[in-house]
Amino acid sequence: MGAGRTLLWCVAALLGGCTADSEEVAPLTASVTRGPLIFSASYFGDLRARKSEKILAPELKGVRTVTVQSVVADGTVVKKGDEVLRFETASVIDDRRTKETELRIAEADMRRVSEGLTKERINLDLEVQRNQLRVQRAELDVVEGVEFISKVQLAQAKLGVQSAELELQLAKKARSSFAKKRAAALEVQRLKVEAIAEKLERVESNLKLLVLHAPADGVVYGPITRLNWNRGQKVAAGSVAQANDVLLEIPDLTAFDVEIYVRQRDATLLSEDDVAEVYPTILPGVAMKAKVTKKDSFSMTRNERLNTKTSAGNLRELKITFALEATHPDLRPGGSVRVDVKARLLEDALLVPLAALTPLDEDYTVTRADGGQRRVRIGRSTTSHAEVVEGLDENDVVRLE
């Protein structure tokens, strides 16, 4: 008999009586017991400040994205109003220079048009005056020639008066309509200047928003966040951000939450007010009490959350938040922790190990110690045990597969 097969029998038996000459191995068994159904598991997560002043990417007019030029290091102590982050300004400054040039050109055009219209108005006034003089001269010719010129010449003189009066009317009409023309031309130029001035003002406003200041006294931290629609990033020089992306935080260090990500199946076993013990990595051996305060409704994959591309990252998880009952001076946002969860799913239930169950249709079967099989129906379950609803009694002995 081969040594490998003998070793396999020894491991399977786990109990005494295993020798190289063993031909049969007693099956592993377990008893059906009654007691609380408890879900126990350990997870790793991160600390988050319960309250925090968030510093967001500014909403710039006409600008979709901005690039970070400099940012203070995590843990920097700041006073309200201190500079904490600066964006690249070269493109905005170039834009401002361009708009200033455009504004000067538009204002010069407006002055040129205004001066041209003034000259045109003067010429129209002079034309009216000239025609008034022509009328007066023509009328004088008629009066003076009544006794000394022929009837034909007199008729021609009277015709000259009529012609001069008609030209005067046309000149006055041209001067009258010029007012509307002048107003329209100046309005067009004014609107051009105003539009460019508004763009320049917008650029000036954007330029002021490219330097971010601390909204309060405290310690600055850069959270793992979403930048330019990509998750799992921390702000740094060269980072590209869009409006309202969370860049930095000034957390309140007096109260912390813990965030963990668990499989959807495990998430169904946890409810609000379930308790846990939290072990911060920075505080070896220190256990801190916590309880579930929030369970997200929507799951996401690790790849989506961490901006990775791995096969294991396709696993969908739900975020569960625990509130720490106390704090410690050494705790900081982003610190890693181990969370040991114990959730009492049922206070009193008939319990069978999952290793004893074999799926059959919508139910399960178990093999009793004597070799007989029995169909059972189960209720709630954890990663190790299930609640027996029908098919077994307390102290029944079943084989473990």
Backbone hydrogen bonds, N-H to C=O, Kabsch-Sander energy under -0.5 kcal/mol:
donor,donor_aa,acceptor,acceptor_aa,energy
6,T,2,G,-1.8
7,L,3,A,-2.4
8,L,4,G,-2.0
9,W,5,R,-2.1
10,C,6,T,-2.1
11,V,7,L,-2.4
12,A,8,L,-2.4
13,A,9,W,-2.3
14,L,10,C,-2.1
19,T,17,G,-0.6
22,S,19,T,-1.7
30,A,398,V,-2.3
32,V,396,D,-2.9
33,T,31,S,-0.5
33,T,351,L,-1.7
35,G,349,A,-2.4
37,L,346,L,-2.0
38,I,36,P,-0.8
39,F,343,A,-3.1
40,S,38,I,-0.7
41,A,341,V,-1.7
43,Y,339,V,-2.3
45,G,337,V,-2.2
46,D,259,E,-1.9
47,L,335,G,-2.2
48,R,257,D,-2.9
50,R,255,A,-2.4
53,E,250,I,-2.1
54,K,52,S,-0.8
55,I,248,L,-3.1
56,L,54,K,-0.6
57,A,245,D,-2.4
60,L,58,P,-0.9
62,G,60,L,-0.5
63,V,60,L,-0.9
66,V,241,A,-2.2
68,V,239,S,-2.8
69,Q,86,R,-2.8
70,S,86,R,-2.0
72,V,84,V,-2.2
75,G,220,V,-3.3
76,T,73,A,-1.6
76,T,220,V,-0.6
78,V,218,G,-3.0
81,G,214,A,-2.6
82,D,79,K,-2.4
84,V,212,L,-2.5
85,L,212,L,-1.4
86,R,70,S,-2.6
87,F,210,L,-2.8
88,E,67,T,-3.0
93,I,89,T,-2.9
94,D,90,A,-2.4
95,D,91,S,-2.1
96,R,92,V,-2.5
97,R,93,I,-2.4
98,T,94,D,-2.3
99,K,95,D,-2.5
100,E,96,R,-2.5
101,T,97,R,-2.0
102,E,98,T,-2.5
103,L,99,K,-2.4
104,R,100,E,-2.2
105,I,101,T,-2.2
106,A,102,E,-2.4
107,E,103,L,-2.6
108,A,104,R,-2.2
109,D,105,I,-2.5
110,M,106,A,-2.1
111,R,107,E,-2.1
112,R,108,A,-2.5
113,V,109,D,-2.8
114,S,110,M,-2.4
115,E,111,R,-2.8
116,G,112,R,-2.5
117,L,113,V,-2.4
118,T,114,S,-2.1
119,K,115,E,-2.3
120,E,116,G,-2.2
121,R,117,L,-2.3
122,I,118,T,-2.2
123,N,119,K,-2.4
124,L,120,E,-2.1
125,D,121,R,-2.4
126,L,122,I,-2.6
127,E,123,N,-2.3
128,V,124,L,-2.0
129,Q,125,D,-2.3
130,R,126,L,-2.8
131,N,127,E,-2.2
132,Q,128,V,-2.1
133,L,129,Q,-2.1
134,R,130,R,-2.1
135,V,131,N,-2.2
136,Q,132,Q,-2.3
137,R,133,L,-2.7
138,A,134,R,-2.8
139,E,135,V,-2.6
140,L,136,Q,-2.2
141,D,137,R,-2.3
142,V,138,A,-1.6
143,V,139,E,-2.1
144,E,140,L,-2.7
145,G,141,D,-1.5
146,V,142,V,-0.5
146,V,143,V,-0.9
149,I,145,G,-1.9
154,L,150,S,-2.6
155,A,151,K,-2.5
156,Q,152,V,-2.1
157,A,153,Q,-2.3
158,K,154,L,-2.6
159,L,155,A,-2.1
160,G,156,Q,-1.9
161,V,157,A,-1.6
162,Q,158,K,-2.0
163,S,159,L,-2.3
164,A,160,G,-2.4
165,E,161,V,-2.7
166,L,162,Q,-2.3
167,E,163,S,-2.3
168,L,164,A,-2.0
169,Q,165,E,-2.2
170,L,166,L,-2.3
171,A,167,E,-2.2
172,K,168,L,-2.5
173,K,169,Q,-2.5
174,A,170,L,-2.4
175,R,171,A,-2.2
176,S,172,K,-2.3
177,S,173,K,-2.6
178,F,174,A,-1.3
179,A,175,R,-0.7
179,A,176,S,-0.8
180,K,176,S,-0.5
181,K,177,S,-1.8
182,R,178,F,-3.3
183,A,179,A,-2.3
184,A,180,K,-2.6
185,A,181,K,-2.6
186,L,182,R,-2.5
187,E,183,A,-2.1
188,V,184,A,-2.1
189,Q,185,A,-1.9
190,R,186,L,-2.6
191,L,187,E,-2.5
192,K,188,V,-1.9
193,V,189,Q,-2.3
194,E,190,R,-2.8
195,A,191,L,-2.5
196,I,192,K,-2.1
197,A,193,V,-2.5
198,E,194,E,-2.3
199,K,195,A,-1.9
200,L,196,I,-2.4
201,E,197,A,-2.5
202,R,198,E,-2.3
203,V,199,K,-2.3
204,E,200,L,-2.5
205,S,201,E,-2.4
206,N,202,R,-2.5
207,L,203,V,-2.4
208,K,204,E,-1.6
209,L,205,S,-1.2
210,L,206,N,-0.6
210,L,207,L,-0.9
211,V,208,K,-0.8
212,L,85,L,-2.9
214,A,82,D,-2.8
218,G,78,V,-2.2
220,V,76,T,-2.6
221,Y,249,E,-2.6
225,T,223,P,-0.7
225,T,233,Q,-3.8
227,L,225,T,-0.5
227,L,230,N,-2.9
230,N,227,L,-1.8
233,Q,225,T,-2.6
238,G,68,V,-3.0
239,S,236,A,-2.5
241,A,66,V,-2.8
241,A,239,S,-0.5
243,A,64,R,-0.6
244,N,57,A,-2.6
245,D,242,Q,-2.0
247,L,55,I,-2.6
247,L,245,D,-0.6
248,L,55,I,-1.6
249,E,221,Y,-2.6
250,I,53,E,-2.2
252,D,51,K,-2.7
253,L,251,P,-0.7
255,A,252,D,-0.9
257,D,48,R,-3.7
258,V,322,F,-2.8
259,E,46,D,-2.5
260,I,320,I,-2.3
262,V,318,L,-2.3
264,Q,316,R,-0.8
267,A,263,R,-2.4
268,T,264,Q,-1.3
269,L,266,D,-1.5
270,L,267,A,-1.3
273,D,292,V,-2.7
274,D,271,S,-2.0
275,V,342,K,-0.6
276,A,290,A,-2.3
277,E,340,D,-2.3
278,V,288,M,-3.1
279,Y,338,R,-2.9
281,T,336,S,-2.5
283,L,280,P,-1.4
286,V,283,L,-2.1
287,A,285,G,-0.6
288,M,278,V,-2.6
290,A,276,A,-1.9
291,K,323,A,-1.4
292,V,274,D,-2.6
293,T,321,T,-3.0
294,K,321,T,-1.5
296,D,319,K,-2.6
300,M,317,E,-2.1
302,R,313,G,-0.8
302,R,315,L,-1.1
303,N,313,G,-2.4
305,R,301,T,-2.1
306,L,302,R,-3.2
307,N,303,N,-1.2
308,T,303,N,-1.0
314,N,311,S,-1.4
315,L,312,A,-1.5
317,E,300,M,-2.8
318,L,262,V,-2.5
320,I,260,I,-2.7
321,T,294,K,-2.9
322,F,258,V,-3.0
323,A,291,K,-2.7
324,L,256,F,-2.0
324,L,322,F,-0.6
325,E,289,K,-2.6
331,L,328,H,-1.8
334,G,47,L,-2.9
335,G,332,R,-1.9
337,V,45,G,-2.0
338,R,279,Y,-1.8
339,V,43,Y,-3.6
340,D,277,E,-3.0
340,D,338,R,-0.6
341,V,41,A,-3.2
341,V,339,V,-0.7
342,K,275,V,-1.4
343,A,39,F,-2.7
344,R,342,K,-0.5
345,L,37,L,-2.4
345,L,343,A,-1.0
346,L,37,L,-1.3
349,A,35,G,-2.1
351,L,33,T,-3.8
351,L,349,A,-0.6
352,V,386,A,-2.0
354,L,384,S,-2.9
356,A,353,P,-1.7
357,L,354,L,-1.8
358,T,365,T,-2.1
360,L,363,D,-2.7
363,D,360,L,-2.5
364,Y,376,V,-2.1
365,T,358,T,-2.4
366,V,374,R,-2.4
368,R,366,V,-0.6
368,R,372,G,-3.6
369,A,397,V,-1.7
371,G,368,R,-2.0
374,R,366,V,-2.3
376,V,364,Y,-3.0
377,R,390,E,-2.7
379,G,387,E,-2.6
382,T,385,H,-3.2
386,A,352,V,-2.2
387,E,380,R,-3.1
388,V,350,L,-3.3
389,V,377,R,-2.9
389,V,387,E,-0.6
390,E,377,R,-1.8
395,N,32,V,-3.5
396,D,393,D,-2.0
398,V,30,A,-2.9
399,R,367,T,-3.8
400,L,28,L,-2.7
401,E,355,A,-2.8
401,E,399,R,-0.5
